[in-house]
Amino acid sequence: MNFNLLIDNLTNPALLFFMLGIIAVYLKSDLEIPANSSKFISLYLLFAIGFKGGQELSHETFTSEIGWSMLFGIFISLIIPLYTFFILRKKLTVFNSGAIAAAYGSVSAVTFVTAVSYLETQNLSLHGHMVAIMALMESPAIIIGLLLISLFNKEESETINKSTVIKHSFTNGSVLLILGSLFIGFVANAQQAEGIKPFTNDLFKGFLAIFLLDMGITTGQKLKAFFSFGWFPLLFAIFIPIFNGCVVAMLSSFITPDISNRFIFAILAASASYIAVPAAMKISVPRANPGLFLPMALAVTFPINITIGMPIYFLIVQNT
């Protein structure tokens, strides 16, 4: 069973396109996805997952389990940056530690989307409230990361505009789009929503494959510079996400018995943001090095999660 799950994930077309992107870079190919097309596809993925989640949410009854699940998601996004910051401080500056801690406490929408696709291969479906939980988990980690930098930064000259970054963390395009799509899917007339179902459902996996090809190209371009930072960031980016995912996969059994919800919780805990957090840090903490935290999240943690992470988390939620 373990071996079959791993093989199924490694032969997923979306993952294979991701690997193709990395190979293209190392072959010095001129293959690229135009920036405007890449942005459109990322917006499409967020729109589709939000809208489908809203539609599912409209069929759900709000229960205490959903309420506890939302609180659990926020708790995860608060606690992960707290403990990872102090691990990172042993080797890195306060600015890089805060930025990386925020990235690993926040979530990756693309990893979430890939996890939803993985659930479908296991004949399981996503529950709509998990989309809302993913969106809720974007901002708290950013705020905690910035507060930690403020508390432990000894340089008077380096100040952080907290109000700007807090506003940005809630109005970030990816957060706004997925929350907006979730709300629209929730209130939309079911019969009318059927009209766009071919766009939100049938095209989804094809767009995901092309997007992961683009992610593979971006990853390949950043890997070489990343290795100049030594072994610590690499080991952190491999083991901390797997640790987070495994622990949350087990703890989630106290919140919900549903396998698909528990799997999504594990993925959210294991993933690292490479869209919302880098955008926030660029504005607020320019001394945090994007050449460090971006490759950690995108070039190491992301492929680790979609190759070996997902089968591990799925096995844990099945057996605990």
N, C-alpha and C positions, 0 to 999 in steps of 0.2 A: 504493500500500500504506500509506504513512504517513497519507494523508488518510482512508482507509477505517477504519484503526485508531482514529483520533481521533473520527470520526463515530460508530463503534460504541460507544465509551466515553461520549461525550456524550449518546447517546440511551439509555443504560442506565437502566431504570426506577428503580433504587435511587438513582442520581445525580440523576435528575429530581425524585424526592421530596425529596432534600436541598435542591435549589434551591427547591422549593415552600415548604419551611420558612423559608428566608431571605426569600422574597417575602411570606409571611404576616406576618412581623415588620414589614416596611416598609409593608405595607398596614394595619398596626395591627389585625390580625385577632385574635380571641380563641382561635384554634386553638392547642391545646397537648396534649401527651401527658402524662397523669398521672404523677407522679414514681414511684409504685410500679410502674406498667406499664413505664415506661422502664427501671427497674432490673431488672425481670423479663426484659425482652427482651435487655438486655445480658448478663445471666447465661445466658440461653438460648443466645445466639450463642457465648459462650465454651465452654459445655457441649457444644454440637453440634460445634464445630470440634475441640475436644479429643478427644471420643469418636470422631469419624470418623478423626482422626489416629491414635489408638490402635489402631483396627481396621486401618488401613493399615500401621502399624508392626508389628503382629503377623504380617504376611505378609512383612516384610522381614528380611533377614539382616544382622546388624551387620557392617559392613565398615570397612576403613581410611578409605574415602571419607566414611562417616558420621561417623567419629571426627574426621577433619580438618574436616569441615563444622561440627561442634559447636565446635571450637576457633576456627574462623574467625568464627563468630557471636559468640563471647565477645570475640574480638579487636576486632571492629567496635564492640561496645558499650563497650569501654574506650578506644579511640583517638578516636572522634568527640567525646566530651565534653572530652578533653584539648586538642584543637586549637581547638574552637569556643569554649571558655572564654576563650582569649586574644584571639580576635577580638572577642568580646562585651565584654571588659574595656576596650576602647578607648573605649566609649561608655556602658557601664552599670556599676552598682555591683557589688561582689563577690558580694553575695547574689543579685541578679537574674541575674548571669552564670552562677553555679553552678547555679541552678535551671533556667535555659534550656538550659545545656550538658547537664545530666542528662536533660532532656526529649528533646533531640535525639539523645542517645546511646541512650536507651531506645527502646521500640517502641510502636506503636499497634495494639492487638488488633483494633480496628474496621477500620483500614486493611488489616491482614493478612486479615481476613475478606472484605473487598471485593476484595482481590487474588485470593483463592481463587475467588471468583465470576467474576472476569475471566479466570482461567485456563480455567475451564469453557467460556467463550465461544470460547476458542481451541482447544477439544477437547483440553485437557491436564488432568491431575489432580495434586493435591497429594500429595507423599510424606509419610508419617506422621512421619518424623524431623524434618521442618521445623517441625512444631508444637512439638516438644520444644525445638528451637533457639530459636524465638520466646520461649518461656517462660524459657529460660536467659538471654536477652538483657535481660530486664526489670531485674534487680537490679544488675549490675555498674556500669551508668551512674549509677544513683542513688548508689552508694557513692563512685564517682570524683568526682561533683559535690560531695558533702559534704566529701570530703577536700580538694578544691581550695578550697572556702570556708574550711575550717579553716586551711589553709596561708597563704592570702592575706588573711585577715581580720585587720585591725590593732586591732580593738576588743576589749579584754579582756572587756568585759561581755557580749559576745554569744558564748555557747558552744553547742555542738551535742552533744546526747546521741547519740553514735555507736552505742552498743549498741542503743538503742531503734529508731533508723532502719534499722540493718542487719537487725534482726529483722523490722521492718515490711516491708522490701523483699522478704523471702523469704516472709512469711506474708500479704502483701497478697491480698485476696479474689480478684482477677482471676488472679494467678499461681497461687494455691492451686487454684482451680476448674479452670483449664485443665490444670495438671499432674495433678490428681486425675482429671479426665475422661480424660486421655490414658492414665493407668495403668489405669483401669477398662476403657476400650476395648481396651487391650492384652491384659488377662487375661480379658475376658469371652468366654464361649462364643459362637462365631460364629452358631450356630443361634438362641440366645437373643437375641443382639444384633439379629437380623433383626426381632424383635418391635417394637423402637422405631425402626426405620429410617424409617417414615413421619414420625415426629416430628423426627428429627435431619436428614433429607435433604429430604423433600418440602416442609416448611414453612419451610425455611431462608431462601430468597430473599424470601418475603413478610415475615418478621420483620425481615430486613435492611433492606428498603424502609421499614418503619415506624420502625425505629431511626434511619435516616438522615434521615427527616423530622424526628424529634426533635433530631438533631444540627444540622440546618439552622436550626431555631427557636432553639436555644442559640447558634449562631454569629451569627445576625442580631442577637440581643440584646447581644452583646459587641463587635460591630464598631465602633460609634460611640466608645466609651470608648478602645478600642485606638488609634485614629488620633491621639489626643492625645499619644502618645509620640514622634511624628515619623516620619521615613522609615526610619531605620536598622533597627528591629525588623521592619518590613514587608519590606524588601529581604532581610534575613537569612532570614526565614521563607519567602521564595520561592526564593532562589538556593542556599542551603546544602543544603537537602534534595535538590534536583535534582543538585547536584554530588556529594553523597554517593551517591545512587542510581546515577548514571552511572559513577562510579569503581568502586563495588562490583560493578556489572553486568559491568564489564570484568575486574576482578581475580578474580571468582568462577570464571572459566574455568580458573584454575590449581587450583581445588579440586574442581570437578565439571563434567562436560560436559553434564549434564542441564539443558535449557532452563527447565523449571518451577522447579527448585531455584534456578537462578541468578536468575530473575525474583523469586522470593520473597526471596532475599538482598538484592536491590536495593531492594525495597519496605521490608524491615526497616531497612535503612540510611537510607532516605529519610524514614521516618515519624518522628513525634514523639509521645511519650506525653502524653495529657491526662487519664489516670485514675490510674495508679500513682504517677507522679512528683508531681503536685499534692498527692495524699494524703500522700506522704512529706514534702514540703516544708512542708506546713501544720503538721505535727507538729514538724519539726526546725528549719526556717528561716522563722519567721513574718515576718521582714523582707523576704523575697522576695515580690515583688508578683504575686499570681495574675492581676491585671488586665492583666499584661503577657505572662507566659509561657503562660497558658491560651488567649487569642485567637491568639497566634502559632501554636501547635500545632493548634488546632481550627478557627479561622476562616480561616487562610491556608494553612498547610502541608497540612492534610488535603484541602481541595478542589483544591489544586494537584496533589497526588499522584494523585487519582482522576480528574482531567480530562486533564491533559497529561503527568503523570509516568509513569503506567503504559504508555501507548503508546511513550514514549521508551525506557524501560527494556526493554520487550519487544523493540523493534527492535534494541537493542544486543546483547541476549543471543542473538538470532537470527543476527546478522551478525558476531559475534566469537568 
